[in-house]
Amino acid sequence: MLQDVYMMADRDDDDDSDIGIKLETRTKTKRPPLYKVMILNDDYTPMEFVVHVLERFFSLTHDQSVEIMLAVHKKGLAVVGVFSHEIAETKVALVMDLAARHQHPLQCTMEKE
């Protein structure tokens, strides 16, 4: 009976199935894609309304809002912010809803950055 007792180091076989190193693989979290929110120019929405929208939904100062509104007026569109998908989608919906309630044809869109 004493002959059956042996230590792992005394084993003669090459079976290493009991011995191993635990390797931890860390998954690298990928940043979510970002989306640009843009305001498009039209010939009917009052400039003051666009400034109000920029201040209200994008937390811009009055001067920043006027500058972006003028860029929209001159260039046809301007990026007003870059957000995660859910936030961009919400901001677009809020702008479009307010414009519709005030019967303005203001358009706000988003696209992947």
URGI-V568248 format. One record per residue. N is the residue number from 0. RES is the residue in one letter. OMEGA is omega in whole degrees, -180 to 180 (999 if undefined). D_LAST is the distance of its C-alpha to the last C-alpha in Angstrom with 1 decimal. Layout:
# URGI-V568248
n=N res=RES omega=OMEGA d_last=D_LAST
n=N res=RES omega=OMEGA d_last=D_LAST
This chain:
# URGI-V568248
n=0 res=M omega=178 d_last=73.6
n=1 res=L omega=-179 d_last=72.9
n=2 res=Q omega=-179 d_last=71.9
n=3 res=D omega=-178 d_last=68.9
n=4 res=V omega=177 d_last=67.2
n=5 res=Y omega=-179 d_last=65.0
n=6 res=M omega=-179 d_last=62.1
n=7 res=M omega=-179 d_last=58.7
n=8 res=A omega=-179 d_last=59.4
n=9 res=D omega=-177 d_last=62.6
n=10 res=R omega=-178 d_last=61.0
n=11 res=D omega=-176 d_last=61.7
n=12 res=D omega=-177 d_last=59.1
n=13 res=D omega=-179 d_last=55.7
n=14 res=D omega=-179 d_last=53.8
n=15 res=D omega=-175 d_last=50.9
n=16 res=S omega=179 d_last=49.4
n=17 res=D omega=-175 d_last=50.5
n=18 res=I omega=179 d_last=48.9
n=19 res=G omega=178 d_last=45.2
n=20 res=I omega=179 d_last=42.5
n=21 res=K omega=178 d_last=39.8
n=22 res=L omega=178 d_last=36.5
n=23 res=E omega=175 d_last=33.6
n=24 res=T omega=180 d_last=30.2
n=25 res=R omega=177 d_last=27.4
n=26 res=T omega=-179 d_last=24.3
n=27 res=K omega=-179 d_last=21.2
n=28 res=T omega=-178 d_last=18.9
n=29 res=K omega=178 d_last=15.3
n=30 res=R omega=179 d_last=12.7
n=31 res=P omega=179 d_last=11.0
n=32 res=P omega=180 d_last=7.3
n=33 res=L omega=-177 d_last=5.6
n=34 res=Y omega=176 d_last=5.1
n=35 res=K omega=174 d_last=5.9
n=36 res=V omega=-175 d_last=9.6
n=37 res=M omega=173 d_last=11.5
n=38 res=I omega=-179 d_last=15.2
n=39 res=L omega=-180 d_last=17.0
n=40 res=N omega=168 d_last=20.4
n=41 res=D omega=-175 d_last=23.6
n=42 res=D omega=-172 d_last=27.2
n=43 res=Y omega=-178 d_last=28.5
n=44 res=T omega=180 d_last=26.7
n=45 res=P omega=-179 d_last=28.4
n=46 res=M omega=-180 d_last=26.7
n=47 res=E omega=179 d_last=28.2
n=48 res=F omega=179 d_last=26.6
n=49 res=V omega=178 d_last=23.0
n=50 res=V omega=178 d_last=24.0
n=51 res=H omega=179 d_last=25.3
n=52 res=V omega=-179 d_last=22.2
n=53 res=L omega=178 d_last=20.1
n=54 res=E omega=-174 d_last=22.8
n=55 res=R omega=-173 d_last=23.3
n=56 res=F omega=-177 d_last=19.9
n=57 res=F omega=176 d_last=17.8
n=58 res=S omega=178 d_last=20.8
n=59 res=L omega=175 d_last=20.8
n=60 res=T omega=179 d_last=24.1
n=61 res=H omega=180 d_last=26.0
n=62 res=D omega=178 d_last=25.5
n=63 res=Q omega=-179 d_last=21.7
n=64 res=S omega=178 d_last=21.7
n=65 res=V omega=180 d_last=24.1
n=66 res=E omega=179 d_last=22.1
n=67 res=I omega=178 d_last=18.8
n=68 res=M omega=178 d_last=21.1
n=69 res=L omega=176 d_last=22.7
n=70 res=A omega=177 d_last=19.5
n=71 res=V omega=-178 d_last=18.8
n=72 res=H omega=-176 d_last=22.4
n=73 res=K omega=-173 d_last=22.5
n=74 res=K omega=180 d_last=19.2
n=75 res=G omega=176 d_last=18.7
n=76 res=L omega=176 d_last=15.5
n=77 res=A omega=175 d_last=13.7
n=78 res=V omega=-179 d_last=10.8
n=79 res=V omega=177 d_last=12.8
n=80 res=G omega=178 d_last=10.8
n=81 res=V omega=-172 d_last=8.0
n=82 res=F omega=170 d_last=9.4
n=83 res=S omega=-175 d_last=10.1
n=84 res=H omega=-176 d_last=10.4
n=85 res=E omega=-179 d_last=14.1
n=86 res=I omega=179 d_last=14.0
n=87 res=A omega=-180 d_last=11.4
n=88 res=E omega=179 d_last=13.7
n=89 res=T omega=-180 d_last=16.7
n=90 res=K omega=178 d_last=16.0
n=91 res=V omega=-179 d_last=15.4
n=92 res=A omega=180 d_last=18.6
n=93 res=L omega=180 d_last=20.5
n=94 res=V omega=-178 d_last=19.8
n=95 res=M omega=180 d_last=20.8
n=96 res=D omega=180 d_last=23.8
n=97 res=L omega=179 d_last=25.1
n=98 res=A omega=180 d_last=24.8
n=99 res=A omega=180 d_last=26.6
n=100 res=R omega=178 d_last=29.3
n=101 res=H omega=178 d_last=29.9
n=102 res=Q omega=175 d_last=29.9
n=103 res=H omega=180 d_last=27.2
n=104 res=P omega=-179 d_last=25.0
n=105 res=L omega=180 d_last=21.9
n=106 res=Q omega=178 d_last=18.7
n=107 res=C omega=-178 d_last=15.5
n=108 res=T omega=176 d_last=12.5
n=109 res=M omega=174 d_last=9.1
n=110 res=E omega=-178 d_last=6.3
n=111 res=K omega=-179 d_last=3.8
n=112 res=E omega=999 d_last=0.0
